[in-house]
């Protein structure tokens, strides 16, 4: 009998598409619906608790141009304006759906940051729950149901929980305008989930596929990286469902035609916005494809290091470029090895190959050859790729645990405790990640706090010094504002915005000569800085040179017709000159821009001037 068993075992073909679940373990005696509800509440509550201290964080850095200084979100009823976000490289450029969510926030709570944070948190919780549904539904597919059907929820919950609590995601959630990342990722996951539900439904598959296409279209309006979703959905179908490319297209060609049609929407959005992200992305902007690509070897390795050792987060890496062999070759070797391992995995473990492909393909639009020169690295980009890393880690940990238990040949009474150990380990890891997330959120408690933290960790980034200068400007500390602008200009002598901000500080101190010199220098570097023309007009108005001030405001408005301050400043000069007819054009513009504060002040000034005028007898 012994020899017979060995012979059979030797001739059996071993197929291991995924690691097996621990034996001797059942999910629960509770009904499935109840377990799903409890799992949903657990994940949602844990994430909400970890981010509870993030709700009072202020607007910082890129938030300012996209929220307080964004006139297109002021009137939700003007949908055409809302869906036409401003350009000039702000974070909402070419992202109408994101701009719509900001308009909704503004309509509900104005510029109170709490509402914006609550929205971001809600998006993140929904994304985590969608990921839970994706893992669970995937394990219920015919390919895996026999082995993982009873354990599907037990695998899905740790993946969603650990992904939702990981502190590398804080930038995409706590930094308000980075909802561009979390929102597109939510639609990315929702598209995949709806497709999976459609695959498993005989009667309602059409509705699920329609929902998937709608989610794909919505994602295209959030961020350009959504472009990879139809590709990953197609690959998912091939690896997990259909089994062959022929079957994929025979069964569901209409679905993929619908998903691919979303590319037309993205192309139209980009063409409307002149194709790129203003001065932030694209070729011909001073950074070559090779310079950017070689820096991504380091950037991706850093993301992975932060994934497994979550310490030392940086909110803004700036425009650093890898130049020396030591900054390129070691990281390139690691990335090439991971790509090779991903391709090799398809030979025996296609599920692992798919997860590796997910990681690299989702990162590709921002971490390959297209230069994003506002930041060559950003931790927010790891938000969606992290889902693949966490999923792989959970399944490999389960496989390792099962292997150890089998090797030790422990009795069944001891082996049944494997689930308890797994739950304990997952709980401990979730607590650690949640605590690190709460600690990272604390860094966002004020603009100065997060900028000080960034400068301490990454001190050669001129953007952050300018950000801190803006924070000092809000506090009225002109001396520190000037010092930080000086540092930004030292690091980047062609930094036009730093000259503008330093000019503002000199103007506040009454040093108009230096202020004018800085504004003029900024315009010499970038002749399309509407802010510099407007601020120079303010100086001329202070000096009594009304005509030059009017000329400066007019130049600012020629560049940016939605510049509220320039309209208000020019109208004020017209009113003081008694030229109400010319002032009316700027007042009408302010009304269209929903600039109620400046408009009401100017209208009151007109009433006062009219009441003070002598009445004819």
C-alpha positions as CSV (number, residue, x, y, z in Angstrom):
1,X,0.0,0.0,0.0
2,X,2.8,2.4,0.8
3,X,4.5,1.9,-2.6
4,X,1.1,2.2,-4.3
5,X,0.4,5.6,-2.7
6,X,3.9,6.9,-3.7
7,X,3.4,5.8,-7.2
8,X,0.0,7.6,-7.6
9,X,1.3,10.7,-5.9
10,X,4.3,10.8,-8.2
11,X,2.2,10.6,-11.3
12,X,-0.4,13.2,-10.3
13,X,-0.2,16.6,-12.0
14,X,0.1,19.4,-9.4
15,X,-1.9,22.5,-10.3
16,X,-1.6,25.4,-7.9
17,X,-3.2,28.6,-9.3
18,X,-3.3,30.1,-5.8
19,X,-2.2,29.1,-2.3
20,X,-4.7,26.9,-0.5
21,X,-6.6,28.0,2.6
22,X,-5.7,26.6,6.0
23,X,-7.3,23.3,6.5
24,X,-9.6,22.5,9.4
25,X,-11.0,26.0,9.4
26,X,-14.5,27.2,8.7
27,X,-15.5,30.9,8.3
28,X,-18.3,31.0,10.7
29,X,-21.7,29.5,11.6
30,X,-23.3,33.0,10.9
31,X,-25.3,33.4,7.7
32,X,-23.2,34.7,4.8
33,X,-25.2,38.0,4.5
34,X,-24.5,38.7,8.2
35,X,-20.8,38.0,7.8
36,X,-20.6,40.3,4.8
37,X,-22.3,43.1,6.7
38,X,-20.0,42.6,9.7
39,X,-17.0,42.6,7.5
40,X,-18.2,45.8,5.8
41,X,-18.7,47.5,9.1
42,X,-15.3,46.4,10.4
43,X,-13.4,47.8,7.4
44,X,-15.4,51.0,7.3
45,X,-15.1,51.6,11.1
46,X,-11.4,50.9,11.2
47,X,-10.6,53.3,8.3
48,X,-12.8,56.0,9.8
49,X,-11.1,55.6,13.2
50,X,-7.6,55.9,11.6
51,X,-8.5,59.1,9.7
52,X,-10.6,60.7,12.5
53,X,-7.8,63.2,13.3
54,X,-7.4,64.3,9.6
55,X,-10.7,66.2,9.3
56,X,-9.5,69.6,10.5
57,X,-6.4,69.8,8.3
58,X,-6.2,73.1,6.3
59,X,-5.8,73.6,2.5
60,X,-2.1,73.3,1.6
61,X,0.1,73.6,-1.5
62,X,-1.9,72.5,-4.6
63,X,-5.2,72.8,-2.7
64,X,-5.0,76.6,-2.9
65,X,-5.1,76.9,-6.7
66,X,-7.8,74.2,-7.1
67,X,-10.2,75.2,-4.3
68,X,-10.0,78.7,-2.7
69,X,-8.6,80.3,-5.9
70,X,-10.8,78.2,-8.3
71,X,-13.7,80.4,-9.6
72,X,-15.3,77.5,-11.5
73,X,-16.5,75.7,-8.3
74,X,-18.4,78.7,-6.9
75,X,-21.8,78.0,-8.5
76,X,-23.0,74.4,-8.8
77,X,-26.0,75.4,-10.9
78,X,-23.7,76.5,-13.7
79,X,-22.7,73.0,-14.7
80,X,-21.0,74.0,-17.9
81,X,-18.6,76.2,-15.9
82,X,-18.1,73.5,-13.3
83,X,-17.2,70.9,-15.9
84,X,-14.7,73.3,-17.5
85,X,-12.0,73.5,-14.8
86,X,-9.2,76.1,-15.0
87,X,-5.9,75.4,-16.8
88,X,-2.4,76.7,-16.1
89,X,-1.3,73.4,-14.5
90,X,-3.6,73.3,-11.5
91,X,-4.5,69.9,-10.1
92,X,-8.1,69.9,-11.5
93,X,-7.0,70.7,-15.1
94,X,-8.6,68.2,-17.5
95,X,-10.4,66.6,-14.6
96,X,-14.0,67.8,-14.8
97,X,-15.5,65.1,-12.4
98,X,-13.0,66.1,-9.7
99,X,-14.0,69.7,-10.2
100,X,-17.6,68.7,-9.9
101,X,-17.0,67.1,-6.5
102,X,-15.3,70.3,-5.3
103,X,-18.2,72.3,-6.5
104,X,-20.6,70.1,-4.5
105,X,-18.3,70.5,-1.4
106,X,-18.3,74.3,-1.9
107,X,-22.1,74.4,-2.3
108,X,-22.6,72.5,0.9
109,X,-19.9,74.0,3.2
110,X,-18.1,76.8,1.4
111,X,-14.4,76.7,2.2
112,X,-14.7,74.8,5.4
113,X,-12.0,72.0,4.9
114,X,-14.0,69.5,7.1
115,X,-16.5,68.8,4.3
116,X,-13.7,68.2,1.8
117,X,-12.0,65.8,4.2
118,X,-15.2,63.9,4.9
119,X,-15.7,63.5,1.1
120,X,-12.2,62.1,0.7
121,X,-12.6,59.7,3.5
122,X,-15.9,58.5,2.1
123,X,-14.3,57.8,-1.3
124,X,-11.5,55.9,0.4
125,X,-13.9,53.7,2.4
126,X,-16.0,53.0,-0.7
127,X,-12.8,52.1,-2.6
128,X,-11.7,49.7,0.2
129,X,-15.2,48.0,0.3
130,X,-15.1,47.7,-3.5
131,X,-11.7,46.0,-3.2
132,X,-13.2,43.6,-0.6
133,X,-15.9,42.8,-3.1
134,X,-13.5,42.2,-5.9
135,X,-11.3,39.8,-3.9
136,X,-14.3,37.9,-2.6
137,X,-16.1,37.7,-6.0
138,X,-12.9,36.6,-7.7
139,X,-12.5,33.7,-5.3
140,X,-16.1,32.7,-6.0
141,X,-15.3,32.3,-9.8
142,X,-15.4,28.8,-11.1
143,X,-11.6,28.8,-11.4
144,X,-11.2,29.2,-7.6
145,X,-14.6,28.3,-6.1
146,X,-13.8,24.7,-5.1
147,X,-10.7,25.7,-3.2
148,X,-11.6,29.2,-1.9
149,X,-15.4,29.5,-1.9
150,X,-15.9,28.9,1.8
151,X,-12.8,31.0,2.7
152,X,-13.4,33.9,0.2
153,X,-14.5,36.4,2.8
154,X,-11.6,35.4,5.1
155,X,-9.1,36.4,2.5
156,X,-11.0,39.5,1.3
157,X,-11.3,41.2,4.7
158,X,-7.5,41.3,5.5
159,X,-6.7,42.7,2.0
160,X,-9.3,45.5,2.2
161,X,-8.4,46.3,5.8
162,X,-4.7,46.4,5.4
163,X,-4.9,48.4,2.2
164,X,-7.4,50.8,3.7
165,X,-5.2,51.4,6.8
166,X,-1.8,51.6,5.2
167,X,-0.2,55.1,5.9
168,X,1.3,55.5,2.4
169,X,-2.3,56.3,1.3
170,X,-2.5,59.3,3.6
171,X,-1.4,61.7,0.8
172,X,-4.2,60.6,-1.4
173,X,-6.8,61.1,1.3
174,X,-5.7,63.7,3.8
175,X,-4.1,66.1,1.2
176,X,-7.5,67.3,-0.1
177,X,-6.9,67.9,-3.8
178,X,-5.2,64.5,-4.1
179,X,-8.7,63.1,-4.3
180,X,-7.8,63.0,-8.0
181,X,-5.9,59.8,-7.1
182,X,-8.5,58.2,-4.7
183,X,-11.5,59.2,-6.9
184,X,-10.1,57.7,-10.1
185,X,-9.0,54.6,-8.2
186,X,-12.5,54.2,-6.8
187,X,-14.0,54.2,-10.3
188,X,-11.2,51.9,-11.5
189,X,-12.1,49.4,-8.8
190,X,-15.8,49.9,-9.3
191,X,-15.5,49.2,-13.1
192,X,-13.7,45.9,-12.3
193,X,-16.3,45.0,-9.6
194,X,-19.3,45.6,-11.9
195,X,-17.6,43.5,-14.7
196,X,-17.1,40.7,-12.3
197,X,-20.7,40.8,-11.1
198,X,-21.8,40.9,-14.8
199,X,-19.7,37.8,-15.5
200,X,-21.5,35.9,-12.7
201,X,-25.0,37.1,-13.5
202,X,-27.2,35.4,-16.2
203,X,-30.1,37.7,-16.1
204,X,-28.7,41.1,-15.1
205,X,-25.3,41.0,-16.8
206,X,-26.3,43.8,-19.2
207,X,-27.0,46.1,-16.3
208,X,-23.8,45.4,-14.6
209,X,-21.8,45.9,-17.8
210,X,-23.6,49.2,-18.4
211,X,-22.7,50.2,-14.8
212,X,-19.0,49.2,-15.5
213,X,-18.9,51.4,-18.7
214,X,-20.4,54.3,-16.8
215,X,-17.8,54.0,-14.0
216,X,-15.1,53.8,-16.6
217,X,-16.3,57.1,-18.2
218,X,-16.5,58.8,-14.8
219,X,-12.9,57.7,-14.0
220,X,-11.7,59.2,-17.2
221,X,-12.9,62.5,-15.9
222,X,-10.9,62.2,-12.7
223,X,-7.4,61.4,-13.9
224,X,-5.6,60.4,-17.1
225,X,-4.2,57.2,-15.4
226,X,-7.7,55.7,-15.9
227,X,-6.6,55.0,-19.4
228,X,-5.2,51.6,-18.3
229,X,-8.5,50.3,-16.9
230,X,-9.9,48.6,-20.1
231,X,-6.6,46.9,-20.6
232,X,-6.5,45.5,-17.0
233,X,-10.2,44.4,-17.3
234,X,-9.5,42.6,-20.5
235,X,-6.5,40.8,-18.9
236,X,-8.6,39.9,-15.9
237,X,-11.1,38.2,-18.1
238,X,-8.4,36.3,-19.9
239,X,-6.6,35.1,-16.8
240,X,-9.5,34.4,-14.4
241,X,-12.7,33.9,-16.5
242,X,-12.6,33.0,-20.2
243,X,-9.2,31.3,-20.3
244,X,-8.5,32.2,-24.0
245,X,-8.4,35.5,-25.9
246,X,-10.8,34.0,-28.4
247,X,-13.4,33.3,-25.7
248,X,-12.9,36.8,-24.2
249,X,-13.9,38.5,-27.4
250,X,-16.5,36.0,-28.5
251,X,-18.4,36.4,-25.3
252,X,-18.0,40.0,-24.3
253,X,-16.8,42.0,-27.3
254,X,-19.6,44.6,-26.7
255,X,-18.4,45.2,-23.1
256,X,-14.8,45.9,-24.2
257,X,-16.0,48.1,-27.0
258,X,-17.9,50.1,-24.4
259,X,-14.9,50.4,-22.1
260,X,-12.6,51.3,-24.9
261,X,-15.0,54.1,-26.0
262,X,-14.2,55.9,-22.8
263,X,-10.8,56.6,-24.3
264,X,-12.6,58.9,-26.7
265,X,-13.9,60.9,-23.8
266,X,-10.4,61.2,-22.3
267,X,-9.0,62.2,-25.7
268,X,-11.7,64.9,-26.0
269,X,-10.9,66.2,-22.5
270,X,-7.2,66.4,-23.2
271,X,-7.8,68.2,-26.5
272,X,-10.1,70.7,-24.8
273,X,-7.2,71.3,-22.3
274,X,-4.6,71.6,-25.1
275,X,-3.5,68.0,-24.6
276,X,-1.4,68.2,-21.4
277,X,-1.5,69.3,-17.8
278,X,-0.5,72.8,-18.4
279,X,3.1,73.3,-17.4
280,X,3.1,70.1,-15.3
281,X,3.2,67.3,-17.8
282,X,4.4,66.4,-21.2
283,X,7.4,66.3,-23.5
284,X,9.4,69.5,-24.4
285,X,9.1,70.9,-20.9
286,X,12.8,70.7,-19.9
287,X,12.9,67.1,-18.8
288,X,13.5,64.3,-21.3
289,X,11.8,61.0,-21.3
290,X,15.0,59.2,-20.4
291,X,15.8,61.6,-17.5
292,X,12.3,61.0,-16.1
293,X,12.3,57.3,-16.7
294,X,15.6,56.6,-15.0
295,X,14.4,58.5,-12.0
296,X,11.4,56.2,-11.8
297,X,13.6,53.2,-11.0
298,X,14.4,54.9,-7.7
299,X,10.9,56.2,-7.2
300,X,9.2,52.8,-7.6
301,X,11.8,51.2,-5.2
302,X,11.1,53.9,-2.7
303,X,7.3,53.3,-2.9
304,X,8.0,49.6,-2.3
305,X,10.3,50.4,0.7
306,X,7.6,52.6,2.2
307,X,5.1,49.8,1.7
308,X,7.0,47.3,3.7
309,X,8.7,49.8,6.1
310,X,6.2,52.6,6.4
311,X,8.4,55.4,7.8
312,X,9.8,58.7,6.3
313,X,6.8,59.8,4.2
314,X,7.3,63.0,2.2
315,X,4.4,65.0,0.8
316,X,6.3,66.7,-2.0
317,X,9.5,65.3,-3.6
318,X,9.9,68.1,-6.2
319,X,11.7,67.8,-9.4
320,X,14.8,65.7,-8.4
321,X,16.4,63.7,-11.3
322,X,18.6,60.7,-10.9
323,X,21.9,61.4,-12.6
324,X,24.7,59.2,-11.2
325,X,25.1,55.4,-11.8
326,X,24.6,54.9,-8.1
327,X,21.3,56.6,-8.3
328,X,20.1,54.5,-11.2
329,X,21.7,51.1,-11.6
330,X,20.9,49.4,-8.3
331,X,17.2,50.4,-8.6
332,X,17.0,49.5,-12.2
333,X,18.2,46.0,-11.4
334,X,15.5,45.6,-8.8
335,X,12.8,46.8,-11.2
336,X,14.0,44.6,-14.0
337,X,14.0,41.6,-11.7
338,X,10.4,42.3,-10.6
339,X,9.2,42.7,-14.2
340,X,10.9,39.4,-15.1
341,X,9.3,37.7,-12.1
342,X,5.9,39.0,-13.1
343,X,6.3,37.6,-16.6
344,X,7.6,34.3,-15.3
345,X,4.7,34.0,-12.9
346,X,2.2,33.6,-15.8
347,X,3.8,30.2,-16.5
348,X,2.6,28.6,-13.2
349,X,0.8,31.1,-11.1
350,X,-1.2,33.4,-13.5
351,X,-2.9,35.1,-10.5
352,X,0.5,36.3,-9.3
353,X,1.4,37.5,-12.8
354,X,-1.8,39.5,-13.0
355,X,-1.1,41.2,-9.7
356,X,2.4,42.1,-10.8
357,X,1.0,43.4,-14.1
358,X,-1.5,45.5,-12.2
359,X,1.3,47.1,-10.2
360,X,3.3,48.1,-13.2
361,X,0.5,49.0,-15.6
362,X,-1.3,51.2,-13.1
363,X,1.9,53.0,-12.3
364,X,2.9,53.3,-16.0
365,X,1.1,56.6,-16.9
366,X,2.9,58.5,-14.0
367,X,6.0,56.4,-13.5
368,X,7.4,55.6,-16.9
369,X,8.5,57.9,-19.7
370,X,6.0,60.8,-19.8
371,X,7.6,63.6,-17.7
372,X,5.5,65.0,-14.9
373,X,7.9,67.7,-14.0
374,X,5.9,69.2,-11.1
375,X,6.9,66.1,-9.2
376,X,9.1,63.3,-10.4
377,X,8.0,61.1,-7.5
378,X,4.8,61.2,-5.4
379,X,3.6,58.7,-2.8
380,X,-0.1,59.2,-3.9
381,X,0.8,57.3,-7.1
382,X,1.1,54.1,-5.0
383,X,-2.6,54.3,-3.9
384,X,-4.0,51.8,-6.4
385,X,-0.9,49.8,-7.1
386,X,-0.7,49.1,-3.4
387,X,-3.8,47.0,-3.7
388,X,-1.9,44.4,-5.8
389,X,1.0,44.4,-3.3
390,X,-1.2,43.8,-0.3
391,X,-3.2,41.1,-2.1
392,X,-0.1,39.3,-3.0
393,X,1.3,39.6,0.5
394,X,-1.8,38.2,2.1
395,X,-2.0,35.2,-0.1
396,X,1.7,34.4,0.2
397,X,1.5,34.7,4.0
398,X,-1.4,32.3,4.0
399,X,0.5,29.9,1.7
400,X,3.6,30.1,4.0
401,X,1.5,29.5,7.1
402,X,0.0,26.4,5.5
403,X,3.3,25.1,4.4
404,X,4.8,25.5,7.9
405,X,1.9,23.7,9.5
406,X,2.2,20.8,7.0
407,X,5.9,20.5,7.5
408,X,5.5,20.4,11.3
409,X,2.9,17.6,11.0
410,X,1.0,19.0,14.0
411,X,-2.1,17.3,15.3
412,X,-5.5,18.7,14.1
413,X,-6.2,20.3,17.4
414,X,-3.2,22.5,17.0
415,X,-3.7,23.1,13.3
416,X,-7.1,24.4,14.0
417,X,-5.5,27.2,15.9
418,X,-3.9,28.4,12.7
419,X,-6.9,30.6,12.0
420,X,-6.7,32.2,15.4
421,X,-3.0,33.0,14.8
422,X,-3.8,34.4,11.4
423,X,-6.6,36.6,12.9
424,X,-4.3,37.8,15.7
425,X,-1.5,38.6,13.3
426,X,-3.8,40.5,11.0
427,X,-5.3,42.4,13.9
428,X,-1.9,43.4,15.2
429,X,-0.7,44.5,11.8
430,X,-3.9,46.5,11.2
431,X,-3.5,48.2,14.6
432,X,0.1,49.2,13.8
433,X,-0.8,50.5,10.3
434,X,-3.8,52.4,11.7
435,X,-1.6,54.0,14.4
436,X,1.0,55.0,11.8
437,X,-1.8,56.5,9.6
438,X,-3.1,58.5,12.5
439,X,0.4,59.7,13.3
440,X,1.0,60.7,9.7
441,X,-2.4,62.6,9.7
442,X,-1.1,64.6,12.6
443,X,1.6,66.0,10.4
444,X,-1.2,67.6,8.3
445,X,-2.6,69.5,11.3
446,X,-1.4,72.8,9.9
447,X,0.3,74.1,6.7
448,X,3.4,74.9,8.7
449,X,3.5,71.5,10.3
450,X,3.4,69.5,7.1
451,X,5.8,71.8,5.3
452,X,8.3,71.8,8.2
453,X,8.1,68.0,8.2
454,X,8.8,67.9,4.4
455,X,11.7,70.3,4.6
456,X,13.3,68.3,7.4
457,X,13.1,65.1,5.3
458,X,13.6,66.5,1.8
459,X,15.4,69.8,2.2
460,X,16.3,70.6,-1.4
461,X,12.8,71.1,-2.8
462,X,12.1,74.8,-3.8
463,X,8.4,74.1,-4.1
464,X,8.0,73.4,-0.4
465,X,10.0,76.5,0.6
466,X,7.5,78.5,-1.5
467,X,4.6,76.7,0.1
468,X,5.9,77.6,3.5
469,X,6.5,81.2,2.4
470,X,2.8,81.3,1.5
471,X,1.9,80.0,5.0
472,X,4.0,82.7,6.5
473,X,2.3,85.2,4.3
474,X,-1.1,84.1,5.7
475,X,0.4,84.6,9.2
476,X,1.7,88.1,8.3
477,X,5.4,87.1,9.0
478,X,7.0,88.9,6.0
479,X,10.6,88.3,7.2
480,X,10.3,84.6,7.3
481,X,8.3,84.7,4.0
482,X,11.2,86.5,2.4
483,X,13.8,84.1,3.8
484,X,11.9,81.1,2.4
485,X,11.5,82.8,-1.0
486,X,15.2,83.4,-1.0
487,X,15.9,79.8,-0.3
488,X,13.5,78.7,-3.1
489,X,15.2,81.1,-5.6
490,X,18.6,79.8,-4.5
491,X,17.6,76.3,-5.3
492,X,15.8,77.3,-8.5
493,X,16.9,80.7,-9.9
494,X,14.1,80.6,-12.6
495,X,11.3,80.0,-10.1
496,X,8.9,82.8,-11.2
497,X,6.3,82.2,-8.5
498,X,8.9,82.6,-5.8
499,X,9.7,86.1,-7.1
500,X,6.0,86.9,-7.0
501,X,5.7,85.8,-3.5
502,X,8.8,87.7,-2.4
503,X,7.4,90.7,-4.1
504,X,4.2,90.4,-2.0
505,X,6.3,90.4,1.1
506,X,8.2,93.5,0.1
507,X,4.9,95.2,-0.8
508,X,3.5,94.4,2.7
509,X,6.6,96.0,4.2
510,X,6.1,99.1,2.0
511,X,9.2,98.5,-0.1
512,X,7.6,99.1,-3.4
513,X,10.8,99.4,-5.4
514,X,11.9,95.8,-4.5
515,X,8.3,94.6,-5.0
516,X,8.2,96.0,-8.5
517,X,11.6,94.5,-9.3
518,X,10.5,91.0,-8.2
519,X,7.3,91.2,-10.2
520,X,9.1,92.3,-13.2
521,X,11.7,89.5,-12.8
522,X,8.9,87.0,-12.5
523,X,7.4,88.3,-15.8
524,X,10.8,88.2,-17.4
525,X,10.9,84.4,-16.6
526,X,7.3,83.7,-17.4
527,X,5.4,86.4,-19.3
528,X,2.0,84.7,-18.7
529,X,1.9,85.1,-14.9
530,X,-1.4,87.0,-14.5
531,X,-0.8,87.2,-10.8
532,X,2.4,89.2,-11.3
533,X,0.6,91.7,-13.6
534,X,-2.2,92.1,-11.1
535,X,0.2,92.7,-8.2
536,X,2.3,95.1,-10.1
537,X,-0.9,97.0,-10.9
538,X,-1.6,97.2,-7.2
539,X,1.8,98.8,-6.6
540,X,1.2,101.4,-9.4
541,X,-2.2,102.2,-7.9
542,X,-0.6,102.8,-4.5
543,X,1.9,105.1,-6.1
544,X,-0.9,107.0,-7.8
545,X,-0.1,106.0,-11.4
546,X,-3.7,105.0,-12.3
547,X,-3.2,104.5,-16.0
548,X,-0.3,102.1,-15.6
549,X,-2.3,100.2,-12.9
550,X,-5.2,99.9,-15.4
551,X,-2.9,98.6,-18.0
552,X,-1.5,96.0,-15.7
553,X,-4.9,94.7,-14.7
554,X,-5.9,94.6,-18.3
555,X,-2.9,92.5,-19.2
556,X,-3.7,90.1,-16.3
557,X,-7.2,89.7,-17.6
558,X,-6.0,89.1,-21.2
559,X,-4.1,86.1,-19.8
560,X,-6.7,84.9,-17.3
561,X,-10.2,86.3,-17.9
562,X,-11.4,84.6,-14.7
563,X,-8.9,86.5,-12.5
564,X,-11.3,87.8,-9.8
565,X,-8.8,90.2,-8.1
566,X,-7.9,91.8,-11.4
567,X,-11.5,92.4,-12.2
568,X,-12.2,93.8,-8.8
569,X,-9.1,96.0,-8.7
570,X,-9.8,97.5,-12.2
571,X,-13.5,98.1,-11.3
572,X,-12.4,99.9,-8.1
573,X,-10.2,102.3,-10.1
574,X,-13.0,103.0,-12.6
575,X,-15.4,103.7,-9.8
576,X,-13.0,106.1,-8.1
577,X,-12.6,107.9,-11.5
578,X,-16.4,108.1,-11.8
579,X,-16.4,105.9,-14.9
580,X,-19.3,103.6,-13.9
581,X,-19.9,102.5,-17.4
582,X,-16.5,100.9,-17.7
583,X,-16.7,99.5,-14.2
584,X,-19.9,97.7,-15.1
585,X,-18.1,95.3,-17.4
586,X,-15.9,94.1,-14.5
587,X,-18.9,94.0,-12.2
588,X,-20.7,91.7,-14.6
589,X,-17.7,89.5,-14.9
590,X,-17.5,89.2,-11.1
591,X,-21.2,88.3,-11.0
592,X,-20.6,85.5,-13.6
593,X,-17.6,84.3,-11.5
594,X,-19.9,84.3,-8.4
595,X,-17.4,86.5,-6.6
596,X,-20.0,87.8,-4.1
597,X,-17.7,89.4,-1.6
598,X,-15.8,91.7,-3.9
599,X,-19.0,92.4,-5.9
600,X,-21.0,93.5,-2.8
601,X,-18.2,95.7,-1.6
602,X,-17.9,97.5,-5.0
603,X,-21.7,97.9,-5.3
604,X,-21.8,99.4,-1.9
605,X,-19.0,101.8,-2.9
606,X,-21.0,102.8,-6.0
607,X,-24.0,103.5,-3.8
608,X,-22.0,105.6,-1.4
609,X,-20.5,107.6,-4.3
610,X,-23.9,108.2,-5.8
611,X,-25.4,109.3,-2.5
612,X,-22.5,111.7,-1.9
613,X,-22.9,113.3,-5.3
614,X,-24.8,116.7,-5.3
615,X,-28.4,116.4,-6.6
616,X,-29.5,118.7,-9.4
617,X,-32.0,121.4,-8.4
